[in-house]
Every structure is written in C-alpha cells, then in structure tokens.
Amino acid sequence: MLIPPAFAQTANGAAQSSGIASFLSLAPLFLVFVVFYFLMIRPQQRRMKALQTAVAAVKKNDSVVTAGGIVGKVTKVEDVYVEVEIAPNTRVRVVKATLTEVLNPTAKPAND
C-alpha cells in the first residue's frame, strides 16, 4: 500500500468541510479591511470633504495656507484661481486646488 490509512481518512474529511475552512481563512482579512475602513479611510474622507467645502467657500480677507507652505490673505477670488497677498503689496495667483487650509480670519493668535 502506498498511502497510509491515516492520510486517506483526513483527505475525505477535509473535502467535506472545505466551505467552512475557506470562510474561516478569509474572515481575518475581512476583519482587517473593516478596521482599516473605520479607523483610516472614513476619517480621511471626512477631512477631504471638509477641506473641499472650505476651499469652495473661500472669500476675500480669509487667511489661507497653500500646498507649498505659503501663508497669506485672500484679496481676490476667481473660479479657478485665488489672489493671495503674502507680504505688503506682494500678491500671487494660486490655484484653488492647492489650498490646504483656510484659516479663520477672526481667530486670535496663540501668542497674543
């Protein structure tokens, strides 16, 4: 005999319970995806939605931060571009999509 009786018995039993075993092997993967969704993906989507609404509602005299780290005050708003004053009498045109933060103009600085 080439196959011992113990191997022959386990092969038959494994074939019957393969549906449950395949589900149990996928359960940890599904659990990791659910945890990632609630801890990482969902909060990031909320932040992006809040940023998009803030950028769409940007108006004159708002303080903004660009993706390049430039902080300035909005002097003119167009459809795609925003004119930002970064120093007295120094204005640059910035694409609205590159704004990373819209600061509250009435907020008091932390060191005052």
Backbone as XML, in Angstrom:
<?xml version="1.0"?>
<chain id="A" units="angstrom">
  <residue number="1" name="MET">
    <atom name="N" x="0.820" y="-1.166" z="0.000"/>
    <atom name="CA" x="0.000" y="0.000" z="0.000"/>
    <atom name="C" x="0.882" y="1.253" z="0.000"/>
  </residue>
  <residue number="2" name="LEU">
    <atom name="N" x="0.562" y="2.206" z="-0.844"/>
    <atom name="CA" x="1.367" y="3.406" z="-0.958"/>
    <atom name="C" x="0.908" y="4.527" z="-0.015"/>
  </residue>
  <residue number="3" name="ILE">
    <atom name="N" x="-0.371" y="4.608" z="0.280"/>
    <atom name="CA" x="-0.894" y="5.681" z="1.130"/>
    <atom name="C" x="-1.318" y="5.067" z="2.465"/>
  </residue>
  <residue number="4" name="PRO">
    <atom name="N" x="-0.769" y="5.566" z="3.573"/>
    <atom name="CA" x="-1.187" y="5.035" z="4.877"/>
    <atom name="C" x="-2.661" y="5.362" z="5.147"/>
  </residue>
  <residue number="5" name="PRO">
    <atom name="N" x="-3.357" y="4.585" z="5.959"/>
    <atom name="CA" x="-4.782" y="4.807" z="6.220"/>
    <atom name="C" x="-5.063" y="6.164" z="6.878"/>
  </residue>
  <residue number="6" name="ALA">
    <atom name="N" x="-4.155" y="6.719" z="7.665"/>
    <atom name="CA" x="-4.402" y="7.999" z="8.324"/>
    <atom name="C" x="-4.539" y="9.131" z="7.308"/>
  </residue>
  <residue number="7" name="PHE">
    <atom name="N" x="-3.710" y="9.166" z="6.267"/>
    <atom name="CA" x="-3.816" y="10.195" z="5.237"/>
    <atom name="C" x="-5.091" y="10.052" z="4.425"/>
  </residue>
  <residue number="8" name="ALA">
    <atom name="N" x="-5.500" y="8.858" z="4.171"/>
    <atom name="CA" x="-6.711" y="8.619" z="3.398"/>
    <atom name="C" x="-7.938" y="9.092" z="4.163"/>
  </residue>
  <residue number="9" name="GLN">
    <atom name="N" x="-7.957" y="8.943" z="5.464"/>
    <atom name="CA" x="-9.106" y="9.363" z="6.257"/>
    <atom name="C" x="-9.187" y="10.889" z="6.335"/>
  </residue>
  <residue number="10" name="THR">
    <atom name="N" x="-8.067" y="11.565" z="6.495"/>
    <atom name="CA" x="-8.112" y="13.027" z="6.596"/>
    <atom name="C" x="-8.441" y="13.674" z="5.263"/>
  </residue>
  <residue number="11" name="ALA">
    <atom name="N" x="-8.078" y="13.101" z="4.174"/>
    <atom name="CA" x="-8.385" y="13.674" z="2.873"/>
    <atom name="C" x="-9.886" y="13.697" z="2.643"/>
  </residue>
  <residue number="12" name="ASN">
    <atom name="N" x="-10.598" y="12.684" z="3.056"/>
    <atom name="CA" x="-12.047" y="12.627" z="2.872"/>
    <atom name="C" x="-12.731" y="13.641" z="3.787"/>
  </residue>
  <residue number="13" name="GLY">
    <atom name="N" x="-12.270" y="13.781" z="5.017"/>
    <atom name="CA" x="-12.859" y="14.723" z="5.963"/>
    <atom name="C" x="-12.605" y="16.164" z="5.562"/>
  </residue>
  <residue number="14" name="ALA">
    <atom name="N" x="-11.465" y="16.463" z="5.009"/>
    <atom name="CA" x="-11.139" y="17.822" z="4.592"/>
    <atom name="C" x="-11.979" y="18.248" z="3.407"/>
  </residue>
  <residue number="15" name="ALA">
    <atom name="N" x="-12.323" y="17.340" z="2.536"/>
    <atom name="CA" x="-13.126" y="17.676" z="1.371"/>
    <atom name="C" x="-14.538" y="18.072" z="1.780"/>
  </residue>
  <residue number="16" name="GLN">
    <atom name="N" x="-15.048" y="17.515" z="2.838"/>
    <atom name="CA" x="-16.407" y="17.833" z="3.264"/>
    <atom name="C" x="-16.481" y="19.189" z="3.966"/>
  </residue>
  <residue number="17" name="SER">
    <atom name="N" x="-15.474" y="19.580" z="4.707"/>
    <atom name="CA" x="-15.514" y="20.836" z="5.459"/>
    <atom name="C" x="-14.720" y="21.960" z="4.786"/>
  </residue>
  <residue number="18" name="SER">
    <atom name="N" x="-14.492" y="21.898" z="3.493"/>
    <atom name="CA" x="-13.694" y="22.924" z="2.815"/>
    <atom name="C" x="-14.422" y="24.259" z="2.739"/>
  </residue>
  <residue number="19" name="GLY">
    <atom name="N" x="-15.742" y="24.277" z="2.718"/>
    <atom name="CA" x="-16.502" y="25.527" z="2.674"/>
    <atom name="C" x="-16.320" y="26.337" z="3.939"/>
  </residue>
  <residue number="20" name="ILE">
    <atom name="N" x="-16.388" y="25.677" z="5.088"/>
    <atom name="CA" x="-16.218" y="26.363" z="6.355"/>
    <atom name="C" x="-14.769" y="26.812" z="6.519"/>
  </residue>
  <residue number="21" name="ALA">
    <atom name="N" x="-13.840" y="25.973" z="6.138"/>
    <atom name="CA" x="-12.428" y="26.305" z="6.275"/>
    <atom name="C" x="-12.047" y="27.495" z="5.394"/>
  </residue>
  <residue number="22" name="SER">
    <atom name="N" x="-12.595" y="27.570" z="4.191"/>
    <atom name="CA" x="-12.269" y="28.701" z="3.321"/>
    <atom name="C" x="-12.859" y="29.998" z="3.869"/>
  </residue>
  <residue number="23" name="PHE">
    <atom name="N" x="-14.042" y="29.931" z="4.476"/>
    <atom name="CA" x="-14.622" y="31.124" z="5.087"/>
    <atom name="C" x="-13.802" y="31.577" z="6.287"/>
  </residue>
  <residue number="24" name="LEU">
    <atom name="N" x="-13.375" y="30.635" z="7.102"/>
    <atom name="CA" x="-12.583" y="30.992" z="8.273"/>
    <atom name="C" x="-11.213" y="31.539" z="7.897"/>
  </residue>
  <residue number="25" name="SER">
    <atom name="N" x="-10.682" y="31.129" z="6.776"/>
    <atom name="CA" x="-9.391" y="31.665" z="6.355"/>
    <atom name="C" x="-9.533" y="33.085" z="5.789"/>
  </residue>
  <residue number="26" name="LEU">
    <atom name="N" x="-10.717" y="33.467" z="5.288"/>
    <atom name="CA" x="-10.950" y="34.815" z="4.764"/>
    <atom name="C" x="-11.472" y="35.779" z="5.828"/>
  </residue>
  <residue number="27" name="ALA">
    <atom name="N" x="-11.944" y="35.263" z="6.950"/>
    <atom name="CA" x="-12.514" y="36.111" z="7.998"/>
    <atom name="C" x="-11.500" y="37.122" z="8.555"/>
  </residue>
  <residue number="28" name="PRO">
    <atom name="N" x="-10.256" y="36.761" z="8.860"/>
    <atom name="CA" x="-9.311" y="37.777" z="9.352"/>
    <atom name="C" x="-9.029" y="38.879" z="8.325"/>
  </residue>
  <residue number="29" name="LEU">
    <atom name="N" x="-8.962" y="38.519" z="7.072"/>
    <atom name="CA" x="-8.741" y="39.518" z="6.025"/>
    <atom name="C" x="-9.911" y="40.507" z="5.970"/>
  </residue>
  <residue number="30" name="PHE">
    <atom name="N" x="-11.116" y="40.001" z="6.060"/>
    <atom name="CA" x="-12.304" y="40.846" z="6.069"/>
    <atom name="C" x="-12.314" y="41.745" z="7.307"/>
  </residue>
  <residue number="31" name="LEU">
    <atom name="N" x="-11.952" y="41.194" z="8.445"/>
    <atom name="CA" x="-11.907" y="41.956" z="9.687"/>
    <atom name="C" x="-10.879" y="43.093" z="9.606"/>
  </residue>
  <residue number="32" name="VAL">
    <atom name="N" x="-9.723" y="42.847" z="9.027"/>
    <atom name="CA" x="-8.694" y="43.879" z="8.861"/>
    <atom name="C" x="-9.206" y="44.995" z="7.946"/>
  </residue>
  <residue number="33" name="PHE">
    <atom name="N" x="-9.898" y="44.636" z="6.880"/>
    <atom name="CA" x="-10.453" y="45.651" z="5.974"/>
    <atom name="C" x="-11.479" y="46.525" z="6.697"/>
  </residue>
  <residue number="34" name="VAL">
    <atom name="N" x="-12.343" y="45.922" z="7.500"/>
    <atom name="CA" x="-13.350" y="46.685" z="8.233"/>
    <atom name="C" x="-12.691" y="47.646" z="9.216"/>
  </residue>
  <residue number="35" name="VAL">
    <atom name="N" x="-11.680" y="47.189" z="9.920"/>
    <atom name="CA" x="-10.967" y="48.048" z="10.871"/>
    <atom name="C" x="-10.273" y="49.189" z="10.133"/>
  </residue>
  <residue number="36" name="PHE">
    <atom name="N" x="-9.609" y="48.917" z="9.014"/>
    <atom name="CA" x="-8.967" y="49.973" z="8.226"/>
    <atom name="C" x="-9.993" y="50.994" z="7.747"/>
  </residue>
  <residue number="37" name="TYR">
    <atom name="N" x="-11.159" y="50.529" z="7.329"/>
    <atom name="CA" x="-12.179" y="51.445" z="6.827"/>
    <atom name="C" x="-12.596" y="52.420" z="7.914"/>
  </residue>
  <residue number="38" name="PHE">
    <atom name="N" x="-12.907" y="51.908" z="9.104"/>
    <atom name="CA" x="-13.414" y="52.782" z="10.159"/>
    <atom name="C" x="-12.330" y="53.624" z="10.820"/>
  </residue>
  <residue number="39" name="LEU">
    <atom name="N" x="-11.098" y="53.166" z="10.841"/>
    <atom name="CA" x="-10.044" y="53.919" z="11.509"/>
    <atom name="C" x="-9.224" y="54.808" z="10.585"/>
  </residue>
  <residue number="40" name="MET">
    <atom name="N" x="-9.172" y="54.500" z="9.295"/>
    <atom name="CA" x="-8.319" y="55.274" z="8.394"/>
    <atom name="C" x="-9.068" y="55.893" z="7.212"/>
  </residue>
  <residue number="41" name="ILE">
    <atom name="N" x="-9.819" y="55.115" z="6.491"/>
    <atom name="CA" x="-10.420" y="55.596" z="5.246"/>
    <atom name="C" x="-11.556" y="56.583" z="5.525"/>
  </residue>
  <residue number="42" name="ARG">
    <atom name="N" x="-12.463" y="56.241" z="6.415"/>
    <atom name="CA" x="-13.619" y="57.087" z="6.693"/>
    <atom name="C" x="-13.232" y="58.457" z="7.272"/>
  </residue>
  <residue number="43" name="PRO">
    <atom name="N" x="-12.345" y="58.535" z="8.274"/>
    <atom name="CA" x="-11.949" y="59.875" z="8.753"/>
    <atom name="C" x="-11.252" y="60.716" z="7.686"/>
  </residue>
  <residue number="44" name="GLN">
    <atom name="N" x="-10.455" y="60.078" z="6.827"/>
    <atom name="CA" x="-9.776" y="60.817" z="5.763"/>
    <atom name="C" x="-10.787" y="61.369" z="4.765"/>
  </residue>
  <residue number="45" name="GLN">
    <atom name="N" x="-11.824" y="60.600" z="4.459"/>
    <atom name="CA" x="-12.859" y="61.093" z="3.556"/>
    <atom name="C" x="-13.586" y="62.287" z="4.165"/>
  </residue>
  <residue number="46" name="ARG">
    <atom name="N" x="-13.825" y="62.252" z="5.469"/>
    <atom name="CA" x="-14.472" y="63.382" z="6.138"/>
    <atom name="C" x="-13.599" y="64.631" z="6.076"/>
  </residue>
  <residue number="47" name="ARG">
    <atom name="N" x="-12.292" y="64.461" z="6.324"/>
    <atom name="CA" x="-11.378" y="65.608" z="6.262"/>
    <atom name="C" x="-11.330" y="66.204" z="4.863"/>
  </residue>
  <residue number="48" name="MET">
    <atom name="N" x="-11.279" y="65.354" z="3.853"/>
    <atom name="CA" x="-11.223" y="65.846" z="2.476"/>
    <atom name="C" x="-12.509" y="66.579" z="2.105"/>
  </residue>
  <residue number="49" name="LYS">
    <atom name="N" x="-13.639" y="66.068" z="2.551"/>
    <atom name="CA" x="-14.907" y="66.730" z="2.251"/>
    <atom name="C" x="-14.968" y="68.095" z="2.934"/>
  </residue>
  <residue number="50" name="ALA">
    <atom name="N" x="-14.505" y="68.176" z="4.174"/>
    <atom name="CA" x="-14.497" y="69.461" z="4.884"/>
    <atom name="C" x="-13.560" y="70.451" z="4.202"/>
  </residue>
  <residue number="51" name="LEU">
    <atom name="N" x="-12.397" y="69.978" z="3.738"/>
    <atom name="CA" x="-11.455" y="70.852" z="3.038"/>
    <atom name="C" x="-12.049" y="71.349" z="1.726"/>
  </residue>
  <residue number="52" name="GLN">
    <atom name="N" x="-12.717" y="70.480" z="0.985"/>
    <atom name="CA" x="-13.309" y="70.890" z="-0.290"/>
    <atom name="C" x="-14.389" y="71.943" z="-0.086"/>
  </residue>
  <residue number="53" name="THR">
    <atom name="N" x="-15.200" y="71.800" z="0.954"/>
    <atom name="CA" x="-16.225" y="72.817" z="1.206"/>
    <atom name="C" x="-15.596" y="74.128" z="1.665"/>
  </residue>
  <residue number="54" name="ALA">
    <atom name="N" x="-14.516" y="74.057" z="2.447"/>
    <atom name="CA" x="-13.845" y="75.279" z="2.891"/>
    <atom name="C" x="-13.192" y="75.995" z="1.717"/>
  </residue>
  <residue number="55" name="VAL">
    <atom name="N" x="-12.575" y="75.261" z="0.810"/>
    <atom name="CA" x="-11.928" y="75.868" z="-0.362"/>
    <atom name="C" x="-12.985" y="76.457" z="-1.294"/>
  </residue>
  <residue number="56" name="ALA">
    <atom name="N" x="-14.114" y="75.784" z="-1.435"/>
    <atom name="CA" x="-15.174" y="76.310" z="-2.295"/>
    <atom name="C" x="-15.785" y="77.577" z="-1.708"/>
  </residue>
  <residue number="57" name="ALA">
    <atom name="N" x="-15.764" y="77.732" z="-0.382"/>
    <atom name="CA" x="-16.371" y="78.888" z="0.273"/>
    <atom name="C" x="-15.352" y="79.969" z="0.618"/>
  </residue>
  <residue number="58" name="VAL">
    <atom name="N" x="-14.127" y="79.869" z="0.111"/>
    <atom name="CA" x="-13.111" y="80.876" z="0.428"/>
    <atom name="C" x="-13.552" y="82.231" z="-0.119"/>
  </residue>
  <residue number="59" name="LYS">
    <atom name="N" x="-13.303" y="83.263" z="0.671"/>
    <atom name="CA" x="-13.718" y="84.609" z="0.274"/>
    <atom name="C" x="-12.611" y="85.605" z="0.606"/>
  </residue>
  <residue number="60" name="LYS">
    <atom name="N" x="-12.822" y="86.837" z="0.224"/>
    <atom name="CA" x="-11.838" y="87.885" z="0.447"/>
    <atom name="C" x="-11.593" y="88.055" z="1.944"/>
  </residue>
  <residue number="61" name="ASN">
    <atom name="N" x="-10.328" y="88.332" z="2.297"/>
    <atom name="CA" x="-9.848" y="88.533" z="3.676"/>
    <atom name="C" x="-9.713" y="87.248" z="4.480"/>
  </residue>
  <residue number="62" name="ASP">
    <atom name="N" x="-9.900" y="86.086" z="3.886"/>
    <atom name="CA" x="-9.618" y="84.826" z="4.576"/>
    <atom name="C" x="-8.116" y="84.576" z="4.537"/>
  </residue>
  <residue number="63" name="SER">
    <atom name="N" x="-7.591" y="84.012" z="5.587"/>
    <atom name="CA" x="-6.188" y="83.596" z="5.589"/>
    <atom name="C" x="-6.132" y="82.155" z="5.100"/>
  </residue>
  <residue number="64" name="VAL">
    <atom name="N" x="-5.170" y="81.869" z="4.220"/>
    <atom name="CA" x="-5.061" y="80.534" z="3.634"/>
    <atom name="C" x="-3.620" y="80.048" z="3.700"/>
  </residue>
  <residue number="65" name="VAL">
    <atom name="N" x="-3.471" y="78.731" z="3.623"/>
    <atom name="CA" x="-2.165" y="78.089" z="3.533"/>
    <atom name="C" x="-2.173" y="77.265" z="2.257"/>
  </residue>
  <residue number="66" name="THR">
    <atom name="N" x="-1.129" y="77.414" z="1.440"/>
    <atom name="CA" x="-1.046" y="76.657" z="0.200"/>
    <atom name="C" x="-0.267" y="75.362" z="0.424"/>
  </residue>
  <residue number="67" name="ALA">
    <atom name="N" x="-0.263" y="74.509" z="-0.585"/>
    <atom name="CA" x="0.469" y="73.248" z="-0.503"/>
    <atom name="C" x="1.967" y="73.495" z="-0.401"/>
  </residue>
  <residue number="68" name="GLY">
    <atom name="N" x="2.443" y="74.604" z="-0.865"/>
    <atom name="CA" x="3.854" y="74.941" z="-0.773"/>
    <atom name="C" x="4.246" y="75.555" z="0.554"/>
  </residue>
  <residue number="69" name="GLY">
    <atom name="N" x="3.266" y="75.771" z="1.420"/>
    <atom name="CA" x="3.556" y="76.318" z="2.736"/>
    <atom name="C" x="3.458" y="77.825" z="2.818"/>
  </residue>
  <residue number="70" name="ILE">
    <atom name="N" x="2.963" y="78.459" z="1.785"/>
    <atom name="CA" x="2.837" y="79.912" z="1.777"/>
    <atom name="C" x="1.559" y="80.293" z="2.525"/>
  </residue>
  <residue number="71" name="VAL">
    <atom name="N" x="1.701" y="81.206" z="3.466"/>
    <atom name="CA" x="0.564" y="81.700" z="4.233"/>
    <atom name="C" x="0.276" y="83.120" z="3.777"/>
  </residue>
  <residue number="72" name="GLY">
    <atom name="N" x="-0.985" y="83.399" z="3.519"/>
    <atom name="CA" x="-1.330" y="84.741" z="3.073"/>
    <atom name="C" x="-2.793" y="85.038" z="3.246"/>
  </residue>
  <residue number="73" name="LYS">
    <atom name="N" x="-3.167" y="86.235" z="2.804"/>
    <atom name="CA" x="-4.541" y="86.714" z="2.923"/>
    <atom name="C" x="-5.136" y="86.823" z="1.529"/>
  </residue>
  <residue number="74" name="VAL">
    <atom name="N" x="-6.342" y="86.322" z="1.356"/>
    <atom name="CA" x="-7.007" y="86.336" z="0.049"/>
    <atom name="C" x="-7.457" y="87.763" z="-0.266"/>
  </residue>
  <residue number="75" name="THR">
    <atom name="N" x="-7.097" y="88.223" z="-1.466"/>
    <atom name="CA" x="-7.507" y="89.559" z="-1.894"/>
    <atom name="C" x="-8.509" y="89.515" z="-3.038"/>
  </residue>
  <residue number="76" name="LYS">
    <atom name="N" x="-8.518" y="88.419" z="-3.802"/>
    <atom name="CA" x="-9.446" y="88.298" z="-4.923"/>
    <atom name="C" x="-9.720" y="86.826" z="-5.174"/>
  </residue>
  <residue number="77" name="VAL">
    <atom name="N" x="-10.979" y="86.490" z="-5.445"/>
    <atom name="CA" x="-11.377" y="85.101" z="-5.690"/>
    <atom name="C" x="-11.964" y="84.996" z="-7.090"/>
  </residue>
  <residue number="78" name="GLU">
    <atom name="N" x="-11.462" y="84.035" z="-7.860"/>
    <atom name="CA" x="-11.993" y="83.740" z="-9.187"/>
    <atom name="C" x="-12.492" y="82.300" z="-9.181"/>
  </residue>
  <residue number="79" name="ASP">
    <atom name="N" x="-12.889" y="81.799" z="-10.347"/>
    <atom name="CA" x="-13.392" y="80.426" z="-10.419"/>
    <atom name="C" x="-12.325" y="79.395" z="-10.078"/>
  </residue>
  <residue number="80" name="VAL">
    <atom name="N" x="-11.166" y="79.515" z="-10.703"/>
    <atom name="CA" x="-10.109" y="78.531" z="-10.526"/>
    <atom name="C" x="-8.953" y="79.072" z="-9.692"/>
  </residue>
  <residue number="81" name="TYR">
    <atom name="N" x="-8.742" y="80.383" z="-9.749"/>
    <atom name="CA" x="-7.591" y="80.992" z="-9.090"/>
    <atom name="C" x="-8.011" y="81.853" z="-7.900"/>
  </residue>
  <residue number="82" name="VAL">
    <atom name="N" x="-7.066" y="82.037" z="-7.005"/>
    <atom name="CA" x="-7.235" y="82.923" z="-5.854"/>
    <atom name="C" x="-5.998" y="83.810" z="-5.802"/>
  </residue>
  <residue number="83" name="GLU">
    <atom name="N" x="-6.209" y="85.102" z="-5.593"/>
    <atom name="CA" x="-5.079" y="86.003" z="-5.440"/>
    <atom name="C" x="-4.795" y="86.146" z="-3.948"/>
  </residue>
  <residue number="84" name="VAL">
    <atom name="N" x="-3.541" y="85.843" z="-3.562"/>
    <atom name="CA" x="-3.159" y="85.831" z="-2.157"/>
    <atom name="C" x="-2.072" y="86.872" z="-1.933"/>
  </residue>
  <residue number="85" name="GLU">
    <atom name="N" x="-2.261" y="87.686" z="-0.910"/>
    <atom name="CA" x="-1.248" y="88.675" z="-0.538"/>
    <atom name="C" x="-0.355" y="88.037" z="0.527"/>
  </residue>
  <residue number="86" name="ILE">
    <atom name="N" x="0.921" y="87.831" z="0.169"/>
    <atom name="CA" x="1.840" y="87.157" z="1.081"/>
    <atom name="C" x="2.724" y="88.136" z="1.853"/>
  </residue>
  <residue number="87" name="ALA">
    <atom name="N" x="2.772" y="89.376" z="1.408"/>
    <atom name="CA" x="3.506" y="90.454" z="2.080"/>
    <atom name="C" x="2.852" y="91.760" z="1.629"/>
  </residue>
  <residue number="88" name="PRO">
    <atom name="N" x="3.123" y="92.852" z="2.300"/>
    <atom name="CA" x="2.529" y="94.117" z="1.845"/>
    <atom name="C" x="2.887" y="94.397" z="0.385"/>
  </residue>
  <residue number="89" name="ASN">
    <atom name="N" x="1.872" y="94.605" z="-0.412"/>
    <atom name="CA" x="1.995" y="94.889" z="-1.852"/>
    <atom name="C" x="2.654" y="93.760" z="-2.634"/>
  </residue>
  <residue number="90" name="THR">
    <atom name="N" x="2.606" y="92.543" z="-2.142"/>
    <atom name="CA" x="3.113" y="91.381" z="-2.879"/>
    <atom name="C" x="1.979" y="90.373" z="-2.986"/>
  </residue>
  <residue number="91" name="ARG">
    <atom name="N" x="1.482" y="90.221" z="-4.206"/>
    <atom name="CA" x="0.341" y="89.326" z="-4.436"/>
    <atom name="C" x="0.727" y="88.248" z="-5.444"/>
  </residue>
  <residue number="92" name="VAL">
    <atom name="N" x="0.240" y="87.044" z="-5.183"/>
    <atom name="CA" x="0.474" y="85.925" z="-6.105"/>
    <atom name="C" x="-0.865" y="85.272" z="-6.421"/>
  </residue>
  <residue number="93" name="ARG">
    <atom name="N" x="-0.947" y="84.739" z="-7.638"/>
    <atom name="CA" x="-2.139" y="83.977" z="-8.020"/>
    <atom name="C" x="-1.870" y="82.507" z="-7.730"/>
  </residue>
  <residue number="94" name="VAL">
    <atom name="N" x="-2.812" y="81.873" z="-7.068"/>
    <atom name="CA" x="-2.678" y="80.480" z="-6.652"/>
    <atom name="C" x="-3.902" y="79.716" z="-7.140"/>
  </residue>
  <residue number="95" name="VAL">
    <atom name="N" x="-3.689" y="78.495" z="-7.575"/>
    <atom name="CA" x="-4.807" y="77.640" z="-7.971"/>
    <atom name="C" x="-5.556" y="77.230" z="-6.705"/>
  </residue>
  <residue number="96" name="LYS">
    <atom name="N" x="-6.877" y="77.293" z="-6.748"/>
    <atom name="CA" x="-7.692" y="76.967" z="-5.578"/>
    <atom name="C" x="-7.429" y="75.552" z="-5.070"/>
  </residue>
  <residue number="97" name="ALA">
    <atom name="N" x="-7.166" y="74.630" z="-5.977"/>
    <atom name="CA" x="-6.979" y="73.231" z="-5.590"/>
    <atom name="C" x="-5.727" y="73.027" z="-4.754"/>
  </residue>
  <residue number="98" name="THR">
    <atom name="N" x="-4.796" y="73.990" z="-4.771"/>
    <atom name="CA" x="-3.570" y="73.832" z="-3.985"/>
    <atom name="C" x="-3.700" y="74.386" z="-2.573"/>
  </residue>
  <residue number="99" name="LEU">
    <atom name="N" x="-4.853" y="74.919" z="-2.215"/>
    <atom name="CA" x="-5.063" y="75.391" z="-0.855"/>
    <atom name="C" x="-5.227" y="74.185" z="0.067"/>
  </residue>
  <residue number="100" name="THR">
    <atom name="N" x="-4.461" y="74.168" z="1.135"/>
    <atom name="CA" x="-4.535" y="73.038" z="2.063"/>
    <atom name="C" x="-5.266" y="73.385" z="3.344"/>
  </residue>
  <residue number="101" name="GLU">
    <atom name="N" x="-5.444" y="74.682" z="3.605"/>
    <atom name="CA" x="-6.125" y="75.078" z="4.834"/>
    <atom name="C" x="-6.676" y="76.484" z="4.670"/>
  </residue>
  <residue number="102" name="VAL">
    <atom name="N" x="-7.875" y="76.686" z="5.182"/>
    <atom name="CA" x="-8.477" y="78.014" z="5.223"/>
    <atom name="C" x="-8.596" y="78.366" z="6.692"/>
  </residue>
  <residue number="103" name="LEU">
    <atom name="N" x="-7.855" y="79.408" z="7.100"/>
    <atom name="CA" x="-7.822" y="79.802" z="8.498"/>
    <atom name="C" x="-8.919" y="80.805" z="8.800"/>
  </residue>
  <residue number="104" name="ASN">
    <atom name="N" x="-9.393" y="80.782" z="10.015"/>
    <atom name="CA" x="-10.429" y="81.701" z="10.438"/>
    <atom name="C" x="-9.828" y="83.097" z="10.583"/>
  </residue>
  <residue number="105" name="PRO">
    <atom name="N" x="-10.325" y="84.099" z="9.853"/>
    <atom name="CA" x="-9.709" y="85.423" z="9.912"/>
    <atom name="C" x="-9.943" y="86.128" z="11.252"/>
  </residue>
  <residue number="106" name="THR">
    <atom name="N" x="-10.967" y="85.739" z="11.993"/>
    <atom name="CA" x="-11.239" y="86.390" z="13.271"/>
    <atom name="C" x="-10.587" y="85.664" z="14.445"/>
  </residue>
  <residue number="107" name="ALA">
    <atom name="N" x="-9.876" y="84.581" z="14.188"/>
    <atom name="CA" x="-9.237" y="83.839" z="15.277"/>
    <atom name="C" x="-8.072" y="84.638" z="15.835"/>
  </residue>
  <residue number="108" name="LYS">
    <atom name="N" x="-7.906" y="84.559" z="17.127"/>
    <atom name="CA" x="-6.831" y="85.272" z="17.798"/>
    <atom name="C" x="-5.574" y="84.412" z="17.785"/>
  </residue>
  <residue number="109" name="PRO">
    <atom name="N" x="-4.406" y="84.975" z="17.489"/>
    <atom name="CA" x="-3.176" y="84.176" z="17.521"/>
    <atom name="C" x="-2.896" y="83.616" z="18.907"/>
  </residue>
  <residue number="110" name="ALA">
    <atom name="N" x="-2.228" y="82.488" z="18.968"/>
    <atom name="CA" x="-1.994" y="81.788" z="20.227"/>
    <atom name="C" x="-1.031" y="82.557" z="21.133"/>
  </residue>
  <residue number="111" name="ASN">
    <atom name="N" x="-0.116" y="83.333" z="20.566"/>
    <atom name="CA" x="0.889" y="84.013" z="21.390"/>
    <atom name="C" x="0.469" y="85.414" z="21.826"/>
  </residue>
  <residue number="112" name="ASP">
    <atom name="N" x="-0.713" y="85.855" z="21.500"/>
    <atom name="CA" x="-1.178" y="87.204" z="21.921"/>
    <atom name="C" x="-2.062" y="87.118" z="23.135"/>
  </residue>
</chain>
